[in-house]
Amino acid sequence: IIVSQPATGAVLAMGNYPSYDPNEFYNTKKYPIANQRNRALTDVFEPGSTFKIVPAAAALNEGIVHPNDMFKTDVARVRYKGRTLKLPADHRDYEELSVHDIVVKSSNRGAAHLGLILGDQRLYDYAANFGFGEKTGADLGGEISGTLHSPRNWDGLTITRLPMGHDVSATPLQVHESMSVIANDGVLMEPMLAKRVFDHSGDDVIRFQPKAKRRVVSADVAVTVASMLADVVGERGTARRASVENYDVAGKTGTTQKIVNGRYSNQHHVASFSGFFPAENPSLVITVVVDEPHSNGVGYGGSVAAPAFRNIAEACIAYLGIRPTRSDASFVNLQPSIYDRSRRISN
């Protein structure tokens, strides 16, 4: 779980489970070596549908699609560069979807269409600009860069699979940072872990400043994608369980099959949800990644990670005093249990 401020890149919280006590690192019986790592920076997974913000934002930023443009999502094969390519399957059959609904419904085929009209190089360039394939710059040990293959190393299916978050490996922090781009008007920030170092008198020894790495998409495109992600959390989307009363939430679910013995497994999954709120003027970005969730059937991001996002968001609202975004809302609507959770967090 990662919590940060999008405008500054300040990481407010980062938690792992199973965890360990760094003061007892030598006690490997109590804290196995396998658990003595910061999974947010050291572990990689295929991000799946959380990655779909990349082709959607890229195509909009290039001006080659409009949110209302329609795509045929009931065709199984398409022609691309003189070859016939098989498109990925969707969890539901859709005859056609707009760009907006490709994101809201999390259509694999729709995302593939966006990748195809972008082409190999532009799709790769935007993925790289969103931060995939490079370290985030978090000043903690053990961070890895993940994998984003150059187009010259792609196989025949990558152009249709990368847009849905396959054929790329990322750390949870990279997924978090890519979502932060949308929350921060299209600008990628470097994670900031400390605001200042001060002496016994409280005077600054060092003060750290937010560091923008680059603009990825325009502010207008970021706002447009944010509105799509707000509908993902709405009644028509895949993340209704991430909704927070009196607040507009935006975000994206992800559910990916893990590769076991060289093949995608139907039994092993990674569920995730990355989102931000309030949707129009974000205070926080929160990412939850669950490795092999215990669930009856597939542990979808919308049913496993989204509720965790909601619980964390509610606690943060009380602890940080984030005001509601709806005019009829009031802090008195918050349940006492939320305040209890915020006190536990602050301790």
NORLINSUL-V60017 format. One record per residue. N is the residue number from 1. RES is the residue in one letter. SS is DSSP state (alpha for helix, beta for strand, coil for the rest). Layout:
n->N res->RES ss->SS
n->N res->RES ss->SS
This chain:
n->1 res->I ss->coil
n->2 res->I ss->beta
n->3 res->V ss->beta
n->4 res->S ss->beta
n->5 res->Q ss->coil
n->6 res->P ss->coil
n->7 res->A ss->coil
n->8 res->T ss->coil
n->9 res->G ss->coil
n->10 res->A ss->beta
n->11 res->V ss->beta
n->12 res->L ss->beta
n->13 res->A ss->beta
n->14 res->M ss->beta
n->15 res->G ss->coil
n->16 res->N ss->coil
n->17 res->Y ss->coil
n->18 res->P ss->coil
n->19 res->S ss->coil
n->20 res->Y ss->coil
n->21 res->D ss->coil
n->22 res->P ss->alpha
n->23 res->N ss->alpha
n->24 res->E ss->alpha
n->25 res->F ss->coil
n->26 res->Y ss->coil
n->27 res->N ss->coil
n->28 res->T ss->coil
n->29 res->K ss->coil
n->30 res->K ss->coil
n->31 res->Y ss->coil
n->32 res->P ss->coil
n->33 res->I ss->alpha
n->34 res->A ss->alpha
n->35 res->N ss->alpha
n->36 res->Q ss->coil
n->37 res->R ss->coil
n->38 res->N ss->coil
n->39 res->R ss->alpha
n->40 res->A ss->alpha
n->41 res->L ss->alpha
n->42 res->T ss->alpha
n->43 res->D ss->coil
n->44 res->V ss->beta
n->45 res->F ss->beta
n->46 res->E ss->coil
n->47 res->P ss->coil
n->48 res->G ss->alpha
n->49 res->S ss->alpha
n->50 res->T ss->alpha
n->51 res->F ss->alpha
n->52 res->K ss->alpha
n->53 res->I ss->alpha
n->54 res->V ss->alpha
n->55 res->P ss->alpha
n->56 res->A ss->alpha
n->57 res->A ss->alpha
n->58 res->A ss->alpha
n->59 res->A ss->alpha
n->60 res->L ss->alpha
n->61 res->N ss->alpha
n->62 res->E ss->coil
n->63 res->G ss->coil
n->64 res->I ss->coil
n->65 res->V ss->coil
n->66 res->H ss->coil
n->67 res->P ss->coil
n->68 res->N ss->coil
n->69 res->D ss->coil
n->70 res->M ss->beta
n->71 res->F ss->beta
n->72 res->K ss->beta
n->73 res->T ss->coil
n->74 res->D ss->coil
n->75 res->V ss->coil
n->76 res->A ss->coil
n->77 res->R ss->beta
n->78 res->V ss->beta
n->79 res->R ss->beta
n->80 res->Y ss->beta
n->81 res->K ss->coil
n->82 res->G ss->coil
n->83 res->R ss->beta
n->84 res->T ss->beta
n->85 res->L ss->beta
n->86 res->K ss->beta
n->87 res->L ss->coil
n->88 res->P ss->coil
n->89 res->A ss->coil
n->90 res->D ss->coil
n->91 res->H ss->coil
n->92 res->R ss->coil
n->93 res->D ss->coil
n->94 res->Y ss->coil
n->95 res->E ss->coil
n->96 res->E ss->beta
n->97 res->L ss->beta
n->98 res->S ss->beta
n->99 res->V ss->alpha
n->100 res->H ss->alpha
n->101 res->D ss->alpha
n->102 res->I ss->alpha
n->103 res->V ss->alpha
n->104 res->V ss->alpha
n->105 res->K ss->coil
n->106 res->S ss->coil
n->107 res->S ss->coil
n->108 res->N ss->alpha
n->109 res->R ss->alpha
n->110 res->G ss->alpha
n->111 res->A ss->alpha
n->112 res->A ss->alpha
n->113 res->H ss->alpha
n->114 res->L ss->alpha
n->115 res->G ss->alpha
n->116 res->L ss->alpha
n->117 res->I ss->alpha
n->118 res->L ss->alpha
n->119 res->G ss->coil
n->120 res->D ss->alpha
n->121 res->Q ss->alpha
n->122 res->R ss->alpha
n->123 res->L ss->alpha
n->124 res->Y ss->alpha
n->125 res->D ss->alpha
n->126 res->Y ss->alpha
n->127 res->A ss->alpha
n->128 res->A ss->alpha
n->129 res->N ss->alpha
n->130 res->F ss->coil
n->131 res->G ss->coil
n->132 res->F ss->coil
n->133 res->G ss->coil
n->134 res->E ss->coil
n->135 res->K ss->coil
n->136 res->T ss->coil
n->137 res->G ss->coil
n->138 res->A ss->coil
n->139 res->D ss->coil
n->140 res->L ss->coil
n->141 res->G ss->coil
n->142 res->G ss->coil
n->143 res->E ss->coil
n->144 res->I ss->coil
n->145 res->S ss->coil
n->146 res->G ss->coil
n->147 res->T ss->beta
n->148 res->L ss->beta
n->149 res->H ss->coil
n->150 res->S ss->coil
n->151 res->P ss->alpha
n->152 res->R ss->alpha
n->153 res->N ss->alpha
n->154 res->W ss->coil
n->155 res->D ss->coil
n->156 res->G ss->coil
n->157 res->L ss->coil
n->158 res->T ss->alpha
n->159 res->I ss->alpha
n->160 res->T ss->alpha
n->161 res->R ss->alpha
n->162 res->L ss->alpha
n->163 res->P ss->alpha
n->164 res->M ss->alpha
n->165 res->G ss->coil
n->166 res->H ss->coil
n->167 res->D ss->coil
n->168 res->V ss->beta
n->169 res->S ss->beta
n->170 res->A ss->beta
n->171 res->T ss->beta
n->172 res->P ss->alpha
n->173 res->L ss->alpha
n->174 res->Q ss->alpha
n->175 res->V ss->alpha
n->176 res->H ss->alpha
n->177 res->E ss->alpha
n->178 res->S ss->alpha
n->179 res->M ss->alpha
n->180 res->S ss->alpha
n->181 res->V ss->alpha
n->182 res->I ss->alpha
n->183 res->A ss->alpha
n->184 res->N ss->coil
n->185 res->D ss->coil
n->186 res->G ss->coil
n->187 res->V ss->beta
n->188 res->L ss->beta
n->189 res->M ss->beta
n->190 res->E ss->coil
n->191 res->P ss->coil
n->192 res->M ss->beta
n->193 res->L ss->coil
n->194 res->A ss->coil
n->195 res->K ss->coil
n->196 res->R ss->beta
n->197 res->V ss->beta
n->198 res->F ss->beta
n->199 res->D ss->coil
n->200 res->H ss->coil
n->201 res->S ss->coil
n->202 res->G ss->coil
n->203 res->D ss->coil
n->204 res->D ss->beta
n->205 res->V ss->beta
n->206 res->I ss->beta
n->207 res->R ss->beta
n->208 res->F ss->coil
n->209 res->Q ss->coil
n->210 res->P ss->coil
n->211 res->K ss->coil
n->212 res->A ss->beta
n->213 res->K ss->beta
n->214 res->R ss->beta
n->215 res->R ss->beta
n->216 res->V ss->coil
n->217 res->V ss->coil
n->218 res->S ss->coil
n->219 res->A ss->alpha
n->220 res->D ss->alpha
n->221 res->V ss->alpha
n->222 res->A ss->alpha
n->223 res->V ss->alpha
n->224 res->T ss->alpha
n->225 res->V ss->alpha
n->226 res->A ss->alpha
n->227 res->S ss->alpha
n->228 res->M ss->alpha
n->229 res->L ss->alpha
n->230 res->A ss->alpha
n->231 res->D ss->alpha
n->232 res->V ss->alpha
n->233 res->V ss->coil
n->234 res->G ss->coil
n->235 res->E ss->coil
n->236 res->R ss->coil
n->237 res->G ss->coil
n->238 res->T ss->coil
n->239 res->A ss->coil
n->240 res->R ss->alpha
n->241 res->R ss->alpha
n->242 res->A ss->alpha
n->243 res->S ss->coil
n->244 res->V ss->beta
n->245 res->E ss->coil
n->246 res->N ss->coil
n->247 res->Y ss->beta
n->248 res->D ss->coil
n->249 res->V ss->beta
n->250 res->A ss->beta
n->251 res->G ss->beta
n->252 res->K ss->beta
n->253 res->T ss->beta
n->254 res->G ss->beta
n->255 res->T ss->beta
n->256 res->T ss->beta
n->257 res->Q ss->beta
n->258 res->K ss->beta
n->259 res->I ss->beta
n->260 res->V ss->beta
n->261 res->N ss->coil
n->262 res->G ss->coil
n->263 res->R ss->beta
n->264 res->Y ss->beta
n->265 res->S ss->beta
n->266 res->N ss->beta
n->267 res->Q ss->beta
n->268 res->H ss->beta
n->269 res->H ss->beta
n->270 res->V ss->beta
n->271 res->A ss->beta
n->272 res->S ss->beta
n->273 res->F ss->beta
n->274 res->S ss->beta
n->275 res->G ss->beta
n->276 res->F ss->beta
n->277 res->F ss->beta
n->278 res->P ss->coil
n->279 res->A ss->coil
n->280 res->E ss->coil
n->281 res->N ss->coil
n->282 res->P ss->coil
n->283 res->S ss->coil
n->284 res->L ss->beta
n->285 res->V ss->beta
n->286 res->I ss->beta
n->287 res->T ss->beta
n->288 res->V ss->beta
n->289 res->V ss->beta
n->290 res->V ss->beta
n->291 res->D ss->beta
n->292 res->E ss->coil
n->293 res->P ss->coil
n->294 res->H ss->coil
n->295 res->S ss->coil
n->296 res->N ss->coil
n->297 res->G ss->coil
n->298 res->V ss->coil
n->299 res->G ss->coil
n->300 res->Y ss->coil
n->301 res->G ss->alpha
n->302 res->G ss->alpha
n->303 res->S ss->alpha
n->304 res->V ss->alpha
n->305 res->A ss->alpha
n->306 res->A ss->alpha
n->307 res->P ss->alpha
n->308 res->A ss->alpha
n->309 res->F ss->alpha
n->310 res->R ss->alpha
n->311 res->N ss->alpha
n->312 res->I ss->alpha
n->313 res->A ss->alpha
n->314 res->E ss->alpha
n->315 res->A ss->alpha
n->316 res->C ss->alpha
n->317 res->I ss->alpha
n->318 res->A ss->alpha
n->319 res->Y ss->alpha
n->320 res->L ss->alpha
n->321 res->G ss->coil
n->322 res->I ss->coil
n->323 res->R ss->coil
n->324 res->P ss->coil
n->325 res->T ss->coil
n->326 res->R ss->coil
n->327 res->S ss->coil
n->328 res->D ss->coil
n->329 res->A ss->coil
n->330 res->S ss->coil
n->331 res->F ss->alpha
n->332 res->V ss->alpha
n->333 res->N ss->alpha
n->334 res->L ss->coil
n->335 res->Q ss->coil
n->336 res->P ss->alpha
n->337 res->S ss->alpha
n->338 res->I ss->alpha
n->339 res->Y ss->alpha
n->340 res->D ss->alpha
n->341 res->R ss->alpha
n->342 res->S ss->alpha
n->343 res->R ss->alpha
n->344 res->R ss->alpha
n->345 res->I ss->alpha
n->346 res->S ss->alpha
n->347 res->N ss->coil
